[in-house]
Amino acid sequence: MSRYERWNGLLSLLASRGRLSVEEAADELSVSAATIRRDFDQLAQQQMLTRTRGGAVAHTVTYDLPLRYKSARLASEKQRIAAVAADLVEPGAVVGVNGGTTTTEVARALATRADLPADGASPAVTVVTNALNIAGELVVRPHIKIVLTGGVALPQSYELVGPLANGVFDQVTLDMAFLGVSGLDVERGATCANEDEASINRQMAVRAERVVVVADGSKLGERAFAKICGIGEVDMLVTDERADTRPYEEAGIKVVRA
């Protein structure tokens, strides 16, 4: 288990219990008490929990890890998913991309496609996003036109949310929307942890001709707090080769394994 996976586990345990001792955490994650103490100290330095004698208590801020830490989890699977997803985009298309680790990889893969050269006449692809990090990476690519929403920035995901963000999607149409999710369940649809993120992601899906969920197998069968869209609104799922995709295929979703 990597450090970032441990940190995710610790913050999830704190979110559900409120308080956690070093011994409890070590037992839950099957690591040494010394490792947990170091993890608690490092998370406390970043104000993501409050250190106590013998353990930690939940901080008053969000319990989710920042995007820069999540990116290390299942990195190779996400990169393979991204490469397959990026190949779905036709030259000249208008593509919506929400925030997240897998969608960030999709944006990177799209930016480096050799068959999308800059000819100077028109953008090879237009990307509409509410993610600050994605816009920052792609703005230096002259063949990609970037449309960035307004809104209030969320420090965990780098996403812009709120009425200023949603308003952009009232004015555009998308050929395709790539959605990163916290969970995808046949009964509950696509979900994420934050209701403001869910709102703009839902708007992005509504404005798209095709909705493509990009998610590794750990997200399948899971659910989070806020609903993005129903399973019937998802046209395609791009996931890793080890994922159990049968329920989604039975629901009529086209599944592509990377």
N, C-alpha and C positions, 0 to 999 in steps of 0.2 A: 504494500500500500504506500503510495507516494505521500509526501507531506501535504499536498493540496487535497488529496482524497481524505486524509485524516482531518484536515481543517474543516472540510465540508461535513464530515461525520460529526465532529465535535459541535459545530454550530447547529446542526440539525438536532442533536441530543439536547443542547441547551434550549433550543426553541420549544421543544416539547416538554421539558422538565423544569426549566427555569434555573436550576442549580445542578452542578455536577462535581463530584469529588474526583481527585486524581485516580483513585483506585477504581471507581466505577467506570471512568472513561477508558482506563487501560484494559479493563476486562472486556468492555464492549467492543473495542477496536483491536484487541489481541496484540497490544504493543506494551512496552515497558512503561513503568511509572515515570522514569526519567524522561522518556520521549514526550509523554503527555505534559509534564511540567514545562518543558521547553516550548511545546506548542501553545500552552496556555499563556506563557510569558510573551511570546511573539504576537499572538492575537490580541493580548491586552495592550501591547505597545501600539497597535493599530486601532485601538478603541473599538474592537469588535466584541469584547466581553470585559467583565470586571473580575480581576483576580482576587481571590480570597485565600485565607489560610487553609491549605489542603484541597483547594479546588478553584471553581469559577462560577460566576452567576451570569445570567443573560444580560447583555447590555440593552440599553433603551433604544438602540438603533436597529436597523434591519439585520437579520441573522444570515443573510445570503452572502456568499463570498463575492468579492469584486471579480469582474470579468478577467482581469489579468491573471488571476490564480486559477480560474476554471479552465483556462485554455490549455493547461497542461494535462487535463484529464482526457483520456481516450484520444490523444492528439492524432495518431495515425489513422484511426477510424474516421475522424472528422475530415481529415485531409482527403481521404479516398472518396467519402461522400461528396465533398465539395467539388472534386474534379469531375465526377459524374454529373452533378447538378449543373455545373457551369457549362458543360457541353450541350445542355438542353436549350440554351439561349441562342436564338437566331440573330444574325447580324442586323442591326438597326432596331432591335427590340427595346421596349421600355420595361424595365424590371424593377419591382419593389423588393427591398431587402430590409428586414427588421434586425434588431440587435441580437447579439449572441455569439458564442464561440464558433458554432458550426456555420452560421451565416457569414461571419467574418472570413472564414476560410473559403466560402463560396465566392465572396467578393474578390479575394486574392486570386483565386483560380481563374475567375472571369477576366481579371485585369491582365493576366499573363498568357491568355490564349493567343497562339501564334497566328491564327486565322482571322484575327480582328485587328488588322493594321490601321493606323491613322492615315487617311488619304487627304485630310484637310478639308474635304467638302462637307462632311456631316459626321456626327459622332457614330462610332461603331456600335455603341450600346449606350442607352440612357439608364442610369440607376437612380431611383428615388428611394431615399432612406431617411430614417429618423435616428440613425446611429452615428454619433460624432466620430467614433474611431474609424468606421467604414468610410465615411466621407473624407476624413483626413488622409487615409491611405490612397483613395482613388482619385483625389483631386489633382495629384501630380501626374496622372495618366492622361495625356492629351486626347486620346481617342475615346475616352469615356466621359460623357456628360453627367455631372452630378447635380441632383436636385435634393437639397437638404431641407427638411421641415424646420419650422420654428419650434418653440416649446420650452418646457422646463427640463433641465438635464438631471437624470438619475445617476448618482455616482457609481452605483453597482454595475449597471449594464451599459452606461454611456448613451442611453436612449433619451431622446427628447419626447416629452409627453404633454398632454393637456390640449386645450382648445386650439392653440396656435399650431400644434402639430397636426391635429385632426383636420384642420381647415385646408391644408394642402391637398389632402386626398379627395376633398370635395371637388377639386379643380382638375384632376388628372385621371387618365385611364391607363391601366397597366396590361401588358401582354401576359406577364407572369409575376407572381409574388412568391418569393422564397421566405418561408416562415420557420424560424427556430422556435422550439417550444420547450416547456418544462415537462410536459406529459402529453401523450396521445393515446386516447382510449376509445374503443369502438362506441361505447355508450355515452361517454361524456365529451368526446371530441378533443380538440386541441386546447390546451390550457397553459397558463403561465402563473407565476407567483404574485404578480402585481396587477391590480385592476386597471391602472392607468396605461400600463404597457398593453394589456389585453384590449383596451379600447382602440388604440391606434392600430394594433395588429389586425383587429377585426375590420377596421376601416380599409386597411390595405388589402385584405382578402376580398372585400366586397367590390373593390375597384379593379380587380384582376380578372382576366379571362381564364387563367389557370392558377390554381393554388397548389404549390409544391411544398410539402413539409420536409425539412431536412433534419433528421434526428437519428442518433445512434440507438442501438438496441436497448440501452438502459432507460430511455424515455418511453418506450412502448409499454402499454398497459398501465402507465402511471397517470396520475392526475394531480393538478395543482389548484390553487385557490380560485383563479379567475379564468373564465371561459373566453377563448378567442373565437372559435367557430365550431359548428357541429361537424361530425365526421362526414356527412353528406356534402359538405362544402369543400372538402379536400379532394383534389383531383389526382394527386400523385404523392407517394412517399418514397424518398430516397434514404436508405438506411444501410447499415453494415451487413455483411454476409452472414453473420451469426445470429441476427435478430429473428425472432419468431414473428413472421409476417402473415401467417395464414388468416387470422381474424380480419385483417385489413383488406386482404384480397377478397375474402368472402363478403366484405362490406362494399365491394365494387371499386376500391381504390387501386389504381395501377401502382405496383410496387417495383422499384428498381433497387437492386443490391449492389453495393460498391465493394 
